[in-house]
Amino acid sequence: MIKAVLFDLDGTLIFSQLAIVRGIENTFLISGLTPPPVDKILHSVGFSMVEAFQFLGFPQPEKGVAIYRTFFIDHLSEIELNPDTIFVLEQLQSKGLSLGVVTNRKHSSRVIDHFALKTYFQTVVDLSRVNNPKPAPDPLLLALRDLKMEKEKVLYVGDSPLDVLAAKEAGVKIACLRGEEEKNSCSPAPDWSITSLTEILLILNES
């Protein structure tokens, strides 16, 4: 039986692609560089920020991340809350499940506080707490220790192949949130492919 649900942040509880694209484009422009194509920027979403800037060819990735984070924090208004987030979190909380966030963001608390989500979570694991980001299992394993929860009783909800890989390495079940046209595009295959957060409630009822 599932007793805890952990969530990725970007692309799962929140939609931040517009802010990410603008932040990365701004970083390149400030540095006197031509921004990469939007589709390449979107392909980097889910990586740690250092890995993203390496992938995008920024000459000094760590410097790029510092510039990006300053811009991003000043543009939280461009991030959208998944319209299903509050309903699903309230439903899960009412059932007595333990909840948490596991993300490759560095300072996730600012985003979580911006949307007043803190009260829902018993653990938040981001890159301020671990050295190895997803797809390494380290962030998920730390969340399990925080919750004192056995891996067999945990469901992780994400939106990318990195999330699926991390979950499988950690030994927890994984539901991958994708658009209808991308429903079967997660590789390796997750335990469940979903197109709405509300489908988590059905998964739990069947588990």
C-alpha positions as CSV (number, residue, x, y, z in Angstrom):
1,M,0.0,0.0,0.0
2,I,1.2,3.5,-0.9
3,K,1.7,5.6,2.2
4,A,3.8,8.5,0.8
5,V,3.8,10.5,-2.5
6,L,6.8,12.5,-3.6
7,F,6.6,15.1,-6.4
8,D,9.0,16.6,-8.8
9,L,8.4,20.4,-9.0
10,D,8.9,21.8,-12.5
11,G,6.6,20.3,-15.1
12,T,4.7,18.5,-12.3
13,L,3.4,20.7,-9.5
14,I,4.3,23.9,-11.4
15,F,4.8,24.9,-15.1
16,S,7.9,27.0,-15.4
17,Q,9.0,26.5,-19.0
18,L,8.4,30.1,-20.1
19,A,10.4,31.5,-17.1
20,I,13.2,28.9,-17.7
21,V,13.5,29.8,-21.4
22,R,13.5,33.6,-20.7
23,G,16.0,33.1,-17.9
24,I,18.4,31.2,-20.0
25,E,18.0,33.5,-23.0
26,N,18.7,36.5,-20.7
27,T,21.8,34.8,-19.3
28,F,23.3,34.3,-22.8
29,L,22.4,37.9,-23.8
30,I,23.9,39.5,-20.7
31,S,27.1,37.5,-21.4
32,G,27.3,38.8,-25.0
33,L,26.3,35.4,-26.4
34,T,23.7,34.2,-28.8
35,P,21.0,32.2,-27.0
36,P,20.5,28.6,-28.2
37,P,17.2,27.6,-30.0
38,V,14.2,27.3,-27.8
39,D,13.8,23.6,-28.5
40,K,17.3,23.0,-27.3
41,I,16.6,24.9,-24.1
42,L,13.4,22.9,-23.5
43,H,15.4,19.7,-24.0
44,S,17.6,20.7,-21.1
45,V,14.7,21.1,-18.7
46,G,15.1,18.5,-15.9
47,F,18.9,18.6,-15.8
48,S,20.6,20.3,-12.9
49,M,21.3,23.9,-13.9
50,V,25.1,23.3,-14.3
51,E,24.4,20.3,-16.6
52,A,21.9,22.4,-18.5
53,F,24.3,25.2,-19.2
54,Q,27.0,22.7,-20.1
55,F,24.6,21.0,-22.6
56,L,23.7,24.5,-24.0
57,G,27.3,25.3,-24.6
58,F,27.7,28.1,-22.1
59,P,31.5,28.7,-21.7
60,Q,31.4,29.0,-17.9
61,P,28.4,27.0,-16.7
62,E,28.7,27.9,-13.0
63,K,28.8,31.6,-13.8
64,G,25.8,31.1,-16.1
65,V,23.8,29.5,-13.3
66,A,24.5,32.4,-10.9
67,I,23.2,34.9,-13.5
68,Y,20.2,32.7,-14.3
69,R,19.1,32.3,-10.7
70,T,19.2,36.0,-10.1
71,F,16.9,36.6,-13.1
72,F,14.6,33.6,-12.3
73,I,13.9,34.6,-8.7
74,D,12.9,38.0,-9.9
75,H,10.4,36.5,-12.4
76,L,8.4,34.1,-10.3
77,S,5.2,35.7,-11.6
78,E,5.9,33.9,-14.9
79,I,5.6,30.5,-13.3
80,E,2.2,28.9,-13.3
81,L,0.8,26.5,-10.7
82,N,-0.6,23.3,-12.2
83,P,-4.3,23.8,-11.9
84,D,-4.7,20.3,-10.4
85,T,-2.0,20.8,-7.7
86,I,-4.0,22.1,-4.8
87,F,-6.9,19.8,-5.3
88,V,-4.6,16.7,-5.4
89,L,-2.5,17.8,-2.5
90,E,-5.5,18.4,-0.3
91,Q,-7.0,15.0,-1.3
92,L,-3.8,13.2,-0.5
93,Q,-3.4,15.1,2.8
94,S,-6.9,14.3,3.8
95,K,-6.1,10.6,3.3
96,G,-3.2,10.9,5.8
97,L,-0.4,10.3,3.2
98,S,3.0,11.7,3.8
99,L,4.0,14.2,1.0
100,G,7.2,15.7,-0.2
101,V,9.1,17.3,-3.1
102,V,12.2,16.0,-4.7
103,T,13.6,18.3,-7.3
104,N,16.8,19.2,-9.2
105,R,16.3,22.9,-8.3
106,K,18.8,24.5,-5.9
107,H,16.5,26.8,-3.9
108,S,13.1,25.2,-4.3
109,S,11.7,26.8,-1.1
110,R,11.3,30.2,-2.8
111,V,9.0,28.7,-5.4
112,I,7.1,26.6,-2.8
113,D,6.6,29.6,-0.6
114,H,5.5,31.7,-3.6
115,F,2.6,29.4,-4.1
116,A,2.0,28.8,-0.4
117,L,2.6,25.0,-0.7
118,K,4.9,24.5,2.3
119,T,2.2,23.3,4.7
120,Y,1.5,20.2,2.5
121,F,5.0,18.7,2.6
122,Q,6.9,16.8,5.3
123,T,10.1,16.8,3.3
124,V,11.6,18.9,0.5
125,V,14.8,17.7,-1.1
126,D,16.6,19.9,-3.6
127,L,20.2,20.5,-4.6
128,S,20.9,22.4,-1.5
129,R,20.7,19.1,0.4
130,V,22.4,16.6,-2.0
131,N,25.5,16.5,-4.2
132,N,24.2,14.2,-6.9
133,P,21.0,15.3,-8.7
134,K,18.5,13.0,-10.5
135,P,18.9,10.7,-12.3
136,A,21.0,9.6,-9.3
137,P,18.7,8.1,-6.6
138,D,20.3,10.2,-3.9
139,P,17.5,12.8,-3.6
140,L,14.8,10.2,-3.4
141,L,16.7,8.1,-0.9
142,L,17.2,11.2,1.3
143,A,13.4,11.9,1.2
144,L,12.7,8.3,2.2
145,R,15.0,8.8,5.2
146,D,13.3,12.0,6.1
147,L,9.9,10.3,6.1
148,K,11.2,7.1,7.7
149,M,9.4,5.3,4.9
150,E,10.1,2.0,3.2
151,K,10.6,2.3,-0.6
152,E,7.8,-0.1,-1.4
153,K,5.3,2.3,0.2
154,V,6.3,5.3,-1.9
155,L,5.1,6.7,-5.2
156,Y,7.1,9.4,-7.0
157,V,5.4,11.6,-9.6
158,G,7.6,13.3,-12.2
159,D,7.5,14.3,-15.8
160,S,10.9,13.3,-17.4
161,P,13.1,10.3,-18.1
162,L,15.4,11.6,-15.4
163,D,12.6,11.2,-12.9
164,V,11.9,7.6,-14.1
165,L,15.5,6.7,-13.9
166,A,15.9,8.1,-10.4
167,A,12.8,6.3,-9.2
168,K,13.9,3.0,-10.6
169,E,17.4,3.4,-9.0
170,A,15.8,4.2,-5.7
171,G,13.3,1.3,-5.9
172,V,10.1,3.4,-5.7
173,K,7.1,3.4,-8.0
174,I,6.9,6.1,-10.6
175,A,4.1,7.9,-12.4
176,C,5.2,10.0,-15.3
177,L,3.1,13.1,-16.2
178,R,3.1,13.9,-19.9
179,G,0.8,15.6,-22.4
180,E,-1.7,13.4,-24.2
181,E,0.5,13.4,-27.3
182,E,3.6,12.4,-25.2
183,K,1.9,9.9,-23.0
184,N,4.1,7.0,-24.0
185,S,7.3,9.0,-24.5
186,C,8.9,8.4,-21.1
187,S,11.8,6.0,-21.4
188,P,12.5,3.8,-19.6
189,A,8.8,3.0,-19.1
190,P,7.3,4.2,-15.8
191,D,4.9,2.2,-13.7
192,W,2.2,4.5,-14.8
193,S,1.9,7.2,-17.6
194,I,-0.6,9.9,-16.7
195,T,-1.8,13.0,-18.4
196,S,-3.3,14.7,-15.2
197,L,-2.2,14.8,-11.6
198,T,-5.7,13.8,-10.6
199,E,-5.0,10.3,-12.0
200,I,-2.8,9.8,-9.0
201,L,-6.0,9.4,-6.9
202,L,-7.1,6.6,-9.2
203,I,-3.7,4.9,-8.9
204,L,-3.9,5.0,-5.1
205,N,-7.4,3.6,-5.1
206,E,-6.2,0.7,-7.1
207,S,-3.0,0.1,-5.1
